[in-house]
Amino acid sequence: MNETALIIDLKQGNAQAFTQLVEAYQHLVYSTILNIVQQAEEAEDASQEVFVQVYQNIKDFRGDSKLSTWLYRIAVSKALDCERKKKTKKRIGLVKNLLGITEKEEETATDFQHPGIVLDNKESATVLFKALKQLPESQRIAFTLIKAEGLSYEEVSKVMNVSVKAVEALMHRGKENLRKILSNYYSEK
């Protein structure tokens, strides 16, 4: 089934079309979110939220971009929402800690092991994922979409709603920042 027919069926509320959409795009959505939030459980939850949002808002999809671009936008947005919630939880936890209220500690992103990384590369990947977390949000998103998801600069510009030149600048600054972060890491070893 082509994308146009799928969109028409989705807008008509066809459950089979929605199942087809999920089957076709679940890996793309999950992978994108996982590369940003770096926690499998959160990525699974956010992925489900993406498809709920798509189901609820497909009637508003105008077709100005490809369906996959729209899905990437929603996935990135959900991933960033997760990141913001984590930061808020950390701040609240810090305040509670200062007030003497203790809670069970949760798994941190520094323990993240990407499931698609070969065993030999796990240590390097862990270092890279930690470094990515230190990049400004827009640089991290551009870098992740291009390097991890394999999108072109043009596709990323559509997902992020910025010009291709802006994506190029984000990638350049992101690479420079990663070099600095990683050189600090490796000089400490």
Buried (B, 14 or more C-beta within 10 A) or exposed (E): EEEEEBBEBBEEEBEEBBEBBBEBBBEBBBBBBBBBBBBBEBBEBBBBBBBEBBBEEBEEBEEEBEBBBBBBBBBBBBBBEBBEEBEEEEEEBEEEEEEEEEEEEEEEBEEBEBEEBEEEEEEEBBBBBBBBBEBEEBBBBBBBBBBBBEBEBEBBBBBBEBEBEBBBBBBEBBBEBBEEBBEEEEEEE
